[in-house]
Amino acid sequence: MSTAPKFNPHYTVDDYRLWDGEWELWNGVAVAMTPSPFGRHGTLLARITTVLSNAIDEADCDASVIVEVDWIVSRDTVLRPDLTVVCGAAPERHVEQTPALVVEVLSDATRERDLTFKKELYRNESVPWYLIVDPDGSTLTSLRLDDGGQYIPVESHGALAIDICDICSLSVSVERLFR
């Protein structure tokens, strides 16, 4: 029996930029993206984009909603959230600052990673808001980072109050997401 050590490559953003196909990079590990989502996922993502964009406009907030754009977290981590809100203008290429808010729409293929690894990574990177949308249960889980660096659930009864970018208070209609 061989006692040769197992080789686990550790990739970087430079490697990632050369790959074909759809990938994320998690702490140096290549993770294949799932196939494109089904219609319900896309419909919910479009609604969330509209609702958040409208809330940002109504608050006259200097923030941008970005859909399915890579967030370069570090030299060895690149994620592609379903939706990201950044303070200021949208970047020309990739998101390279910590987002004000991240949204993931659950699917059978992504549920486990969205609820575990990505949630932990978003918390570790101090993403102030993490919204998890479950199309199967027509539910929204809203998590806000507290002063201790932990996500705490935030109740939303009809509307969700979200503070972003230090000076913006958004009112997001949760009912509009699941029409």
DRENRO-629230 format. One record per atom (N, C-alpha, C): z negated, x, y. Coordinates in steps of 0.05 Angstrom, whole numbers, padded with zeros to 5 digits, always signed. Atoms other than C-alpha are relative to their C-alpha. Example, Ala and Ser with C-alpha at 12.3 -4.5 7.8 and 13.67 -1.06 7.14 Angstrom:
% residues 2
+00000+00018-00024;-00156+00246-00090;+00000+00018+00024;+00001-00016-00024;-00143+00273-00021;-00014-00015+00022;
END
This chain:
% residues 179
+00000+00017-00023;+00000+00000+00000;+00000+00018+00025;-00002-00016-00024;+00019+00028+00068;-00022-00007+00020;+00020+00005-00021;-00032+00036+00122;+00012+00006+00028;-00014-00005-00025;+00020+00045+00177;-00009-00021+00020;+00008+00020-00020;-00002+00012+00242;+00023-00019+00006;-00019+00020-00008;+00033-00052+00262;+00010+00005+00029;-00011-00005-00026;+00080-00042+00321;+00002-00027+00015;-00002+00023-00018;+00070-00094+00376;+00011+00010+00027;-00011-00009-00025;+00117-00080+00434;-00014-00013+00024;+00012+00010-00025;+00089-00089+00504;+00022+00002+00021;-00022+00001-00019;+00144-00112+00551;-00009-00003+00029;+00005+00003-00029;+00147-00111+00627;+00021-00017+00013;-00019+00015-00015;+00183-00149+00681;+00027+00013-00001;-00026-00015+00001;+00237-00095+00680;+00015-00006-00026;-00012+00007+00026;+00250-00110+00606;+00009-00029+00002;-00005+00029-00002;+00247-00185+00619;+00026-00006+00015;-00024+00005-00017;+00302-00182+00672;+00026+00006-00015;-00024-00007+00016;+00350-00155+00619;+00006-00019-00022;-00003+00017+00024;+00341-00209+00567;+00019-00023+00006;-00016+00025-00001;+00390-00265+00553;-00017-00022-00011;+00015+00023+00009;+00365-00335+00540;-00023-00006+00018;+00023+00011-00015;+00302-00370+00564;-00026+00010-00011;+00024-00013+00009;+00237-00331+00560;-00022-00002+00020;+00023-00006-00017;+00168-00324+00588;-00012+00026-00011;+00013-00025+00007;+00127-00260+00586;-00030-00003+00004;+00029+00005-00001;+00053-00267+00569;-00015+00025-00006;+00015-00025+00004;+00013-00204+00579;+00015+00020-00018;-00016-00019+00014;+00070-00162+00553;+00013-00010-00026;-00011+00012+00025;+00089-00209+00495;+00022-00019+00008;-00022+00018-00005;+00157-00243+00495;-00005-00027-00014;+00004+00026+00011;+00151-00318+00486;+00026-00016+00006;-00024+00016-00004;+00214-00360+00474;-00006-00027+00012;+00003+00026-00012;+00221-00421+00517;+00010-00021-00020;-00008+00021+00017;+00228-00487+00482;+00027-00011+00010;-00025+00013-00009;+00294-00525+00484;-00005-00019+00023;+00003+00017-00023;+00307-00568+00544;-00015-00026-00008;+00016+00024+00007;+00260-00628+00548;+00016-00025-00002;-00013+00026+00003;+00276-00700+00532;-00001-00015+00027;-00003+00016-00024;+00291-00753+00584;-00026-00008+00014;+00025+00008-00012;+00220-00777+00595;-00013+00023+00016;+00011-00024-00013;+00197-00706+00612;+00015+00005+00027;-00016-00005-00024;+00254-00697+00662;-00004-00022+00021;+00004+00022-00019;+00243-00765+00694;-00028+00003+00013;+00026-00004-00011;+00169-00751+00703;+00000+00024+00019;-00002-00024-00017;+00184-00682+00732;+00014-00007+00027;-00013+00009-00024;+00232-00714+00782;-00018-00017+00018;+00019+00016-00015;+00179-00765+00802;-00022+00016+00013;+00021-00017-00011;+00126-00713+00811;+00010+00016+00023;-00013-00015-00021;+00173-00671+00853;+00002-00017+00025;-00004+00018-00023;+00188-00731+00898;-00027-00007+00012;+00026+00008-00010;+00115-00753+00904;-00013+00023+00015;+00013-00023-00013;+00090-00683+00921;+00016+00008+00025;-00016-00006-00024;+00148-00670+00969;-00006-00020+00023;+00007+00021-00020;+00134-00736+01005;-00028+00005+00012;+00028-00005-00009;+00059-00720+01009;+00000+00024+00019;-00002-00024-00017;+00075-00651+01038;+00013-00007+00027;-00013+00009-00025;+00122-00682+01090;-00018-00017+00017;+00018+00018-00015;+00072-00736+01109;-00023+00016+00012;+00022-00016-00011;+00018-00683+01119;+00010+00021+00020;-00012-00020-00017;+00066-00640+01159;-00010+00028-00008;+00010-00025+00012;+00047-00583+01114;+00022+00020-00004;-00019-00022+00004;+00082-00516+01111;-00003+00009-00029;+00001-00006+00028;+00091-00515+01036;+00026-00009-00013;-00025+00006+00014;+00148-00519+00986;-00005-00007-00029;+00001+00008+00029;+00157-00554+00919;+00023+00014-00013;-00021-00015+00015;+00195-00511+00869;-00001-00009-00029;-00002+00009+00027;+00219-00535+00801;+00011+00022-00018;-00009-00018+00021;+00225-00490+00740;+00011+00027+00010;-00007-00027-00010;+00227-00423+00777;-00021+00020-00011;+00019-00020+00011;+00196-00360+00747;-00021+00008+00021;+00022-00011-00016;+00129-00338+00774;-00007+00028-00012;+00007-00027+00009;+00121-00262+00767;-00029+00005+00007;+00028-00002-00003;+00047-00257+00757;-00009+00029+00003;+00007-00028+00001;+00042-00183+00742;+00023+00016-00012;-00021-00017+00011;+00082-00125+00714;+00007-00008-00029;-00006+00008+00028;+00076-00156+00644;-00004-00029-00005;+00003+00029+00004;+00070-00231+00656;+00018-00015+00019;-00018+00017-00015;+00124-00280+00678;-00002-00028-00013;+00002+00027+00010;+00114-00355+00672;+00021-00017+00015;-00018+00020-00013;+00160-00414+00687;-00013-00027-00002;+00013+00027+00000;+00116-00474+00705;+00022-00021+00004;-00019+00022-00005;+00150-00541+00706;+00003-00004+00030;-00001+00004-00029;+00132-00547+00780;-00021+00018+00013;+00018-00017-00015;+00100-00501+00831;+00001-00008+00029;+00001+00003-00029;+00077-00512+00902;-00010+00026+00012;+00008-00025-00014;+00074-00450+00946;-00004-00006+00030;+00004+00003-00029;+00049-00444+01017;+00024+00015+00014;-00022-00011-00014;+00105-00431+01066;+00027-00007-00012;-00028+00005+00010;+00180-00428+01051;+00002+00008-00029;-00006-00007+00027;+00207-00426+00981;+00012+00028-00001;-00011-00027+00002;+00223-00355+00958;+00029-00001-00007;-00028-00001+00007;+00295-00334+00952;+00005+00003-00029;-00004-00004+00029;+00287-00313+00880;-00023-00011-00016;+00023+00007+00017;+00221-00315+00842;-00025-00004+00017;+00027+00003-00012;+00151-00337+00860;-00015+00026-00006;+00015-00025+00004;+00110-00274+00870;-00028-00001+00012;+00027+00004-00010;+00048-00303+00904;-00013-00021-00017;+00014+00021+00015;-00006-00345+00873;+00007-00027+00011;-00006+00027-00010;+00017-00417+00877;-00025-00015+00009;+00021+00017-00009;-00025-00469+00913;-00006-00021-00022;+00002+00022+00020;-00013-00518+00855;+00021+00005-00021;-00019-00002+00022;+00020-00516+00787;-00002-00026-00016;-00001+00024+00016;+00043-00576+00746;+00014+00007-00026;-00013-00002+00026;+00059-00576+00672;+00002-00029-00012;-00004+00026+00014;+00088-00638+00637;+00000+00007-00029;+00003-00006+00028;+00066-00637+00565;+00023-00011-00017;-00019+00009+00021;+00114-00642+00507;-00012+00009-00027;+00010-00008+00026;+00104-00635+00432;+00001+00031-00003;-00005-00029+00003;+00131-00563+00436;-00018+00016+00018;+00015-00017-00019;+00089-00541+00496;-00030-00008+00003;+00027+00011-00004;+00025-00582+00492;-00022+00021-00004;+00021-00019+00007;-00018-00529+00458;-00001+00023+00020;+00001-00022-00018;+00003-00472+00503;-00006-00008+00028;+00007+00009-00027;-00002-00513+00567;-00030-00006+00003;+00029+00008-00001;-00073-00536+00550;-00018+00024-00006;+00017-00023+00007;-00097-00467+00527;+00008+00025+00016;-00007-00025-00012;-00062-00403+00546;+00007-00003+00029;-00008+00003-00028;-00029-00427+00610;-00023-00009+00018;+00024+00009-00015;-00092-00463+00633;-00018+00024+00006;+00017-00024-00004;-00132-00399+00623;+00013+00020+00019;-00013-00019-00018;-00080-00356+00657;+00000-00010+00029;+00001+00011-00027;-00075-00403+00717;-00028+00003+00012;+00027-00004-00010;-00151-00401+00723;-00006+00029+00007;+00004-00029-00005;-00153-00325+00717;+00015+00010+00025;-00016-00008-00023;-00100-00320+00771;-00008-00016+00025;+00011+00015-00022;-00140-00367+00816;+00019-00020+00013;-00016+00022-00009;-00089-00423+00821;-00019-00023+00007;+00020+00020-00009;-00129-00474+00862;+00002-00027-00015;-00004+00026+00013;-00098-00536+00828;+00018+00002-00024;-00017+00001+00024;-00071-00547+00758;+00001-00030-00008;-00004+00028+00008;-00042-00616+00744;+00015-00001-00027;-00012+00003+00027;-00026-00635+00672;+00008-00029-00004;-00010+00027+00003;+00018-00695+00661;+00007-00004-00029;-00005+00006+00028;+00020-00727+00592;+00017-00025-00001;-00018+00023+00002;+00081-00772+00583;-00008-00020-00022;+00007+00018+00022;+00055-00799+00517;-00022-00020+00007;+00022+00017-00008;-00009-00827+00547;+00002-00010+00028;-00003+00006-00029;+00018-00836+00618;-00025+00006+00015;+00025-00008-00014;-00041-00796+00643;+00005+00026+00016;+00001-00024-00017;-00053-00744+00696;-00028+00012-00002;+00025-00014-00001;-00107-00692+00687;+00001+00019+00024;+00000-00016-00024;-00124-00660+00754;-00023+00020-00001;+00021-00021+00001;-00162-00594+00753;+00000+00016+00026;+00003-00015-00025;-00188-00560+00815;-00018+00024-00005;+00016-00024+00003;-00215-00489+00817;-00025-00002+00018;+00024+00002-00016;-00288-00490+00839;-00007+00028+00011;+00008-00025-00012;-00325-00435+00877;-00007+00021-00021;+00007-00019+00021;-00346-00403+00811;+00024+00008-00017;-00024-00008+00014;-00274-00395+00788;+00005-00016-00025;-00004+00017+00023;-00276-00452+00737;+00015-00025+00008;-00013+00025-00005;-00231-00512+00732;-00019-00023-00005;+00015+00024+00004;-00266-00578+00742;+00019-00024+00003;-00017+00024-00002;-00234-00646+00731;-00006-00015+00026;+00002+00016-00024;-00220-00688+00793;+00010-00027-00006;-00008+00028+00004;-00219-00763+00787;+00020-00009+00020;-00019+00011-00018;-00161-00800+00817;+00002-00030-00006;-00002+00029+00002;-00165-00875+00828;+00022-00010+00019;-00023+00008-00017;-00096-00893+00854;+00012+00022+00015;-00010-00022-00015;-00090-00833+00898;-00018+00025-00005;+00014-00025+00004;-00109-00760+00889;+00001+00016+00026;+00002-00016-00024;-00134-00720+00948;+00001+00030-00008;-00004-00028+00007;-00109-00648+00944;+00001+00016+00026;-00001-00018-00023;-00124-00594+00995;+00014+00026-00008;-00015-00025+00006;-00074-00536+00995;+00004+00016+00026;-00009-00017-00022;-00054-00478+01039;-00020+00002+00023;+00023-00003-00019;-00122-00476+01075;-00002-00023+00020;+00001+00020-00021;-00103-00531+01124;+00013-00027-00006;-00015+00024+00007;-00064-00585+01087;-00016-00018-00019;+00012+00020+00018;-00094-00648+01058;+00021-00020-00008;-00020+00018+00011;-00047-00686+01013;-00012-00024-00013;+00008+00023+00015;-00054-00756+00987;+00023-00007-00019;-00021+00003+00020;-00015-00763+00922;-00004-00026-00015;+00002+00026+00014;-00001-00832+00893;+00005+00005-00030;-00002-00005+00029;-00016-00825+00819;+00016-00023-00013;-00014+00023+00012;+00011-00896+00804;+00030+00004+00001;-00029-00003-00003;+00081-00875+00828;+00011+00018-00022;-00010-00019+00020;+00085-00822+00773;+00009-00015-00025;-00004+00013+00026;+00084-00872+00715;+00013-00027+00002;-00013+00026-00003;+00126-00930+00740;+00019-00005-00023;
END
